[in-house]
Amino acid sequence: MREIKIILAFFLVSTIFGCSGDDNTKFFYELVPIEEVMIPSEFNSNETYRITVSYYRPSDCHAFNGFDYDRLDNERTVAVVNVVVDRDNCRAIERLDLIDVSFDFLVGQEESYIFRFWQGKNENGDNQFLTIEVPVVQ
């Protein structure tokens, strides 16, 4: 019985210390501009629609992490979020192939929805948006 306790204690200690966070990988999150949007021209109430946006991956250190999505009344602001590994040897990727990512949108009871898709900042540092209004027909 004592041997079993010693083995369990050893297993517990090695599990706790074996998983210690000695990985010093640093990362941060970054918005990347949306280049294209595929969205229906109209919605029906209480239906779900897939909305697809496309963006260019800036470097091999960037990877899709999700969406920054804000809602206010019938307005929706959408931005693509990438996680970026913070390292010195990141390589820029040519802007050849767009990356498509999607989210599902459930239509409520609004008469229309205004989507604002983040497209980066202008030379003055002001946020730029592609704004699309989609009417709800039923």
Summary of the structure (lengths in Angstrom):
residues: 138
radius of gyration: 22.6
end to end distance: 70.9
largest distance: 73.3
contacts: 320
relative contact order: 0.24
helix: 12%
strand: 51%
